[in-house]
Amino acid sequence: MTDYVFDFSNRDAQNNADSLFVQRWSPRAFEKTSIDDATLERIMQAARLSPSCFNAQPWRIYTSTDATFDDYLNLLVEGNQGWAKDTSVLGFMVATLNFEHNGKPNAWAEFDCGAAWMSLSLQARMEGLYSHGMGGFKADEAAKYLGLDPEDQKLVMAFSLGKVVDPNSMDEETSKNETPNERKPLSEIWLNK
Ligand SMILES: Cc1cc2nc3c(=O)[nH]c(=O)nc-3n(C[C@H](O)[C@H](O)[C@H](O)COP(=O)(O)O)c2cc1C
């Protein structure tokens, strides 16, 4: 799939990580396209293969269909609805809060959901698509809509999947804001001592 050329220069670093990591970012300018079932399945398989404490696999990933897309959209906060309406699939990462093997609380459930989301995000990138994570959703309403058990399930985050628009087709103001952001220096986040 053709990718558009964004400016990743503010993510440059000496001895940088693979371009897959540099080029994973969270755009807001999407164009509606349908993601075929096989592609979506590979993206979910990537999440499925993520590591987790006790291999509990505490993630449950809910994704919208064409029929439910607008329901999912309405469960996001307004600010996110504005851009997410043009994405192809909306989803929710749900953590299973208690271990299946002993019923005790799994303190790493949400952490493991984050790993699963990152895996699916990177697979999406490899498929020429983008994922954009969202903390801005109506938690109570969404939990009710999905029929979650409050004793055992927590809605951790929402996300979208889709195809970005060619920045050249956007007006200057929009395209200026649609730029990958930068990162703290490695020396600040890596304490090798
Ligand atoms: C848990 C989580 C919640 C986020 N919530 C939102 C959100 O509600 N709305 C939004 O536009 N972006 C949201 N983001 C995207 C972040 O702003 C973005 O990941 C961050 O600025 C780093 O930029 P990048 O993903 O483009 O590299 C969220 C990201 C994560 C991981």
PDBQT file of the ligand as one rigid body, heavy atoms in Angstrom, charges set to zero:
ROOT
HETATM    1  C1  LIG A 201      -3.555   6.051  26.294  1.00  0.00    +0.000 C 
HETATM    2  C2  LIG A 201      -3.569   7.135  25.248  1.00  0.00    +0.000 A 
HETATM    3  C3  LIG A 201      -4.590   8.062  25.249  1.00  0.00    +0.000 A 
HETATM    4  C4  LIG A 201      -4.646   9.048  24.255  1.00  0.00    +0.000 A 
HETATM    5  N1  LIG A 201      -5.737   9.873  24.208  1.00  0.00    +0.000 NA
HETATM    6  C5  LIG A 201      -5.898  10.669  23.125  1.00  0.00    +0.000 A 
HETATM    7  C6  LIG A 201      -7.144  11.336  22.914  1.00  0.00    +0.000 A 
HETATM    8  O1  LIG A 201      -8.104  11.206  23.673  1.00  0.00    +0.000 OA
HETATM    9  N2  LIG A 201      -7.241  12.144  21.814  1.00  0.00    +0.000 N 
HETATM   10  C7  LIG A 201      -6.214  12.295  20.916  1.00  0.00    +0.000 A 
HETATM   11  O2  LIG A 201      -6.385  13.014  19.924  1.00  0.00    +0.000 OA
HETATM   12  N3  LIG A 201      -5.041  11.640  21.080  1.00  0.00    +0.000 NA
HETATM   13  C8  LIG A 201      -4.858  10.828  22.146  1.00  0.00    +0.000 A 
HETATM   14  N4  LIG A 201      -3.697  10.102  22.296  1.00  0.00    +0.000 N 
HETATM   15  C9  LIG A 201      -2.590  10.268  21.336  1.00  0.00    +0.000 C 
HETATM   16  C10 LIG A 201      -1.378  10.945  21.998  1.00  0.00    +0.000 C 
HETATM   17  O3  LIG A 201      -1.607  12.323  22.103  1.00  0.00    +0.000 OA
HETATM   18  C11 LIG A 201      -0.110  10.645  21.169  1.00  0.00    +0.000 C 
HETATM   19  O4  LIG A 201       0.111   9.247  21.181  1.00  0.00    +0.000 OA
HETATM   20  C12 LIG A 201       1.092  11.363  21.730  1.00  0.00    +0.000 C 
HETATM   21  O5  LIG A 201       0.986  12.753  21.555  1.00  0.00    +0.000 OA
HETATM   22  C13 LIG A 201       2.368  10.900  21.043  1.00  0.00    +0.000 C 
HETATM   23  O6  LIG A 201       2.263  11.169  19.663  1.00  0.00    +0.000 OA
HETATM   24  P1  LIG A 201       2.321  10.047  18.554  1.00  0.00    +0.000 P 
HETATM   25  O7  LIG A 201       1.412   8.923  18.919  1.00  0.00    +0.000 OA
HETATM   26  O8  LIG A 201       1.904  10.766  17.289  1.00  0.00    +0.000 OA
HETATM   27  O9  LIG A 201       3.745   9.567  18.465  1.00  0.00    +0.000 OA
HETATM   28  C14 LIG A 201      -3.616   9.131  23.268  1.00  0.00    +0.000 A 
HETATM   29  C15 LIG A 201      -2.583   8.192  23.291  1.00  0.00    +0.000 A 
HETATM   30  C16 LIG A 201      -2.558   7.196  24.240  1.00  0.00    +0.000 A 
HETATM   31  C17 LIG A 201      -1.453   6.162  24.206  1.00  0.00    +0.000 C 
ENDROOT
TORSDOF 0
